[in-house]
Amino acid sequence: METENHTTVTEFIILGLTDNPTLCIIFFVVFFIVYIITVVGNISIIILIRSSPQLHTPMYLFLSHLAFVDIGYSTSVTPIMIMSFLRERTTIPVTGCIVQLASDVTFGTSECFLLAAMAYDRYVAICSPLLYSTQMSPVVCFLLLGASYLGGCLNASSFTGCLVNLSFCGPNKINHFFCDLFPLLKLSCGHLFIAEISPAITSGSVLISTLFTIIVSYIYILHSILNMRSTEGRNKAFSTCTSHLTAVTLFYGTVMFVYVMPKSSYSANQVKVASVIYTVVIPMLNPLIYSLRNKEVKEAMRKLMVKQCNFMN
């Protein structure tokens, strides 16, 4: 019997996106810029919303928390990926790997709940405008935000709870750019059934429930918009939803590609590309989607810039 079968793994080797030296340099520059834009863009959204009274509404409250979650989501993955382009070998302790996965799942799950809360907010605003102040009161917003973060923590606990009970005694090379669940399960030398089924149930429940909420909300929204007699009213209603629909389509499309479709239908490299999109690219795009396609945000940005210029003069 080989001795490596008895060796307990204390750290993992992250294989990353590529081992090509030229591509590593290119990827380092590209993803470093992407990360800077992500952090600056999302912090700017948070500051803009907090400093603009006209944006102190439930919709923008959720957007500011979405920006915070996007910063955490990207930060849980991107810095280690960027550093891997500068090193021949990137290692991470087993505990650090589990912490990274927990952080990634927490922020990713919270984003699902926040997107669902934003869909419900649009539903109430368009379908029941007279009841908006009641149905989207500060207490309701607080409960929705609390449920979003609590849901993220609970889902992450199902992932970490399974992993801490597994043992790793074989190969320690993760064929990914971060510590994702399925690559880790492949390296486990313990029983995998519970470790696979528990996270699958919790994550599946999150995806189905939040996506169902979003779809039902937009069915009612579409029905209300089509019944509007005013063309201007229709256009205004559509304009408040397009940014959110764009973000939902990008996020859920890539997440479901990785975690829902049969594993035999795509390669490891395709999974990496899809994972880059939802963990790195989408957090960068969200501030652009919600600012460039939103008149209220652009107007608030203009007023804030004018105020700053007057202050400096």
C-alpha positions in Angstrom: 0.0 0.0 0.0 1.4 3.4 -0.9 2.3 5.8 1.8 0.6 8.8 0.1 -2.7 7.1 0.9 -2.0 7.7 4.6 -0.8 11.3 4.2 -3.2 13.9 5.4 -3.4 16.9 3.1 -2.8 20.2 4.9 -2.9 22.4 1.9 -4.2 22.5 -1.7 -2.6 23.6 -4.9 -4.8 26.0 -7.0 -4.1 25.2 -10.7 -5.8 28.4 -11.8 -7.0 29.4 -15.2 -3.8 28.7 -17.1 -0.1 27.8 -16.7 0.9 29.6 -19.9 3.4 32.4 -18.9 2.2 34.8 -21.6 -1.4 34.4 -20.8 -0.6 34.7 -17.1 0.8 38.2 -17.7 -2.2 39.2 -19.8 -4.7 37.7 -17.3 -3.0 39.4 -14.4 -3.3 42.9 -16.0 -6.9 42.3 -17.2 -8.3 40.9 -13.9 -6.4 43.4 -11.8 -8.1 46.2 -13.7 -11.4 44.4 -13.4 -11.1 44.1 -9.7 -10.2 47.7 -9.2 -13.2 48.8 -11.3 -15.4 46.4 -9.3 -14.3 47.8 -5.9 -14.3 51.5 -7.0 -17.6 51.1 -9.0 -19.5 49.4 -6.2 -18.2 51.7 -3.5 -19.2 54.7 -5.7 -22.7 53.3 -5.9 -22.9 52.9 -2.1 -21.6 56.5 -1.5 -23.9 57.9 -4.2 -27.0 56.3 -2.7 -26.1 57.3 0.9 -25.4 60.9 -0.1 -28.4 61.5 -2.4 -31.8 62.0 -0.6 -33.7 61.3 -3.9 -32.3 57.8 -3.8 -33.4 57.0 -0.3 -36.0 54.5 -1.4 -36.3 50.7 -0.9 -35.1 50.0 -4.5 -31.8 51.9 -4.0 -31.4 50.5 -0.4 -31.4 47.0 -1.9 -29.1 48.2 -4.7 -26.6 49.6 -2.1 -26.5 46.2 -0.4 -26.2 44.5 -3.7 -23.1 46.6 -4.3 -21.7 45.6 -0.9 -22.3 41.9 -1.6 -20.7 42.2 -5.0 -17.5 43.7 -3.4 -17.5 40.7 -0.9 -18.2 38.2 -3.7 -15.4 39.4 -5.9 -13.0 39.9 -3.0 -13.5 36.3 -1.8 -12.2 35.0 -5.2 -10.3 37.6 -7.3 -7.2 38.5 -5.2 -6.1 34.9 -4.9 -6.7 34.3 -8.6 -4.7 37.5 -9.4 -1.8 36.3 -7.3 -1.8 32.9 -8.9 -0.8 34.5 -12.2 2.4 35.7 -10.6 3.4 32.5 -9.0 4.5 29.1 -10.3 2.5 27.4 -7.6 -0.4 28.8 -5.6 -1.2 27.0 -2.3 -3.9 27.5 0.2 -4.4 25.7 3.6 -7.3 23.4 3.9 -8.9 25.7 6.5 -8.3 28.7 4.2 -9.9 26.8 1.4 -13.1 26.1 3.4 -13.2 29.7 4.6 -13.0 30.9 1.0 -15.8 28.6 -0.1 -17.9 29.8 2.8 -17.3 33.4 1.9 -18.1 32.8 -1.8 -21.3 30.9 -1.0 -22.5 33.5 1.6 -22.2 36.4 -0.8 -23.5 34.5 -3.8 -26.6 33.3 -1.9 -27.2 36.7 -0.5 -27.1 38.1 -4.0 -29.8 35.6 -5.1 -32.1 36.8 -2.2 -31.3 40.5 -2.9 -32.2 40.1 -6.6 -35.5 38.4 -5.5 -36.2 41.3 -3.0 -35.6 43.8 -5.8 -38.0 42.0 -8.1 -40.7 42.1 -5.3 -40.0 45.8 -4.8 -40.6 46.4 -8.6 -43.8 44.3 -8.4 -45.2 46.4 -5.5 -44.2 49.7 -7.1 -45.8 48.9 -10.5 -48.7 46.7 -9.5 -49.7 48.2 -6.2 -48.3 51.8 -6.2 -50.9 53.1 -3.6 -49.8 50.4 -1.1 -46.1 50.8 -1.8 -45.3 52.8 1.3 -47.0 50.2 3.5 -45.8 47.0 1.7 -42.2 48.3 1.4 -42.0 50.0 4.8 -38.6 50.3 6.6 -39.5 47.2 8.7 -40.3 45.1 5.6 -37.0 46.3 4.0 -35.1 45.4 7.1 -36.6 42.0 7.3 -35.9 41.3 3.6 -32.3 42.4 4.0 -31.9 40.4 7.2 -33.3 37.3 5.4 -30.9 37.8 2.5 -27.8 37.7 4.7 -29.2 35.0 7.0 -30.0 32.9 4.0 -26.4 33.3 2.8 -24.9 32.3 6.1 -27.2 29.2 6.4 -26.5 28.0 2.9 -22.7 28.5 3.5 -23.0 26.5 6.7 -24.4 23.5 4.8 -21.3 23.6 2.6 -18.7 24.0 5.3 -20.5 21.6 7.6 -20.0 18.8 5.0 -16.4 19.7 4.2 -15.1 19.8 7.8 -16.3 16.2 8.2 -14.4 15.0 5.1 -10.8 13.9 5.0 -8.3 14.7 2.3 -5.5 12.2 1.9 -4.9 11.9 -1.8 -4.0 14.4 -4.6 -4.2 18.0 -3.5 -4.4 19.8 -6.8 -7.7 21.8 -7.4 -8.4 22.2 -11.1 -10.0 25.6 -10.6 -9.0 29.2 -9.8 -10.7 29.1 -6.3 -11.9 26.5 -3.8 -15.3 25.4 -5.2 -17.3 22.5 -3.8 -17.2 20.0 -6.7 -13.4 20.1 -7.2 -12.9 19.7 -3.5 -15.3 16.7 -3.3 -13.2 15.0 -6.1 -10.2 15.2 -3.8 -11.9 13.8 -0.8 -11.2 10.2 0.4 -14.3 10.0 2.6 -17.9 9.1 1.9 -19.3 11.7 -0.6 -23.0 11.1 -0.7 -24.0 13.4 2.3 -21.4 16.0 1.3 -23.0 16.2 -2.2 -26.7 15.9 -1.3 -26.8 18.5 1.5 -25.4 21.5 -0.4 -27.3 20.4 -3.5 -30.6 20.6 -1.5 -29.9 23.9 0.1 -28.5 25.6 -3.0 -31.3 24.1 -5.2 -33.9 25.5 -2.7 -32.3 28.9 -2.9 -32.1 29.0 -6.7 -35.7 27.7 -7.2 -37.3 29.9 -4.5 -35.6 33.1 -5.6 -36.0 32.5 -9.3 -39.6 31.6 -8.8 -40.2 34.9 -6.9 -38.5 36.8 -9.7 -40.5 35.1 -12.5 -43.8 35.4 -10.7 -43.1 39.1 -9.9 -42.3 39.9 -13.5 -45.4 38.0 -14.8 -47.5 40.3 -12.8 -45.4 43.3 -13.7 -45.7 42.5 -17.4 -49.5 42.1 -17.1 -49.8 45.5 -15.4 -47.6 47.2 -18.0 -49.6 45.8 -20.9 -52.8 47.1 -19.3 -51.5 50.6 -19.0 -53.1 53.0 -21.4 -50.3 55.6 -21.4 -47.3 54.9 -23.6 -45.2 57.1 -21.4 -46.3 55.1 -18.4 -45.3 51.8 -20.1 -41.9 53.1 -21.1 -41.2 54.4 -17.5 -42.3 51.1 -16.0 -40.1 49.1 -18.4 -37.1 51.4 -17.8 -37.2 50.7 -14.1 -37.0 47.0 -14.7 -34.5 46.6 -17.6 -31.4 47.0 -15.4 -32.6 44.5 -12.9 -33.6 42.0 -15.6 -30.2 42.3 -17.2 -28.4 41.6 -13.9 -30.7 38.6 -13.2 -30.2 37.1 -16.6 -26.4 37.3 -16.4 -26.2 36.0 -12.9 -28.7 33.2 -12.9 -27.7 32.1 -16.4 -24.0 31.5 -15.5 -24.8 30.1 -12.0 -27.3 27.6 -13.4 -24.8 26.6 -16.1 -22.3 25.6 -13.5 -24.4 24.1 -10.8 -27.6 22.8 -12.5 -26.7 21.4 -15.8 -25.3 17.8 -15.9 -21.6 17.7 -15.3 -21.0 15.5 -18.3 -22.3 18.1 -20.7 -19.4 20.5 -20.3 -15.6 20.6 -19.7 -13.6 21.9 -16.7 -12.5 24.8 -18.8 -16.1 25.8 -19.6 -16.9 25.7 -15.9 -13.9 28.0 -15.2 -15.1 30.5 -17.8 -18.7 30.5 -16.5 -17.3 30.9 -12.9 -15.2 33.9 -13.9 -18.3 35.5 -15.3 -20.5 35.2 -12.2 -17.7 35.7 -9.5 -15.5 38.3 -11.2 -17.2 39.9 -14.3 -20.8 40.4 -13.1 -19.8 42.2 -9.8 -17.9 44.7 -12.1 -20.8 45.0 -14.5 -23.6 45.6 -12.0 -22.7 49.2 -11.1 -22.5 50.0 -14.9 -25.8 48.3 -15.6 -27.6 50.1 -12.8 -26.0 53.5 -13.4 -25.8 53.8 -17.2 -29.4 52.5 -17.7 -31.0 54.4 -14.8 -32.1 58.1 -15.2 -32.4 58.6 -11.4 -28.9 57.4 -10.7 -27.4 59.5 -13.5 -29.3 62.5 -12.3 -28.1 61.9 -8.7 -24.6 61.5 -10.0 -24.8 64.8 -11.9 -26.1 66.7 -8.8 -23.4 65.2 -6.6 -20.7 66.2 -9.1 -22.1 69.7 -9.3 -22.2 69.9 -5.5 -18.6 68.8 -5.3 -17.4 71.2 -7.9 -19.2 74.1 -6.1 -17.7 73.0 -2.8 -14.2 73.0 -4.3 -14.7 76.4 -5.9 
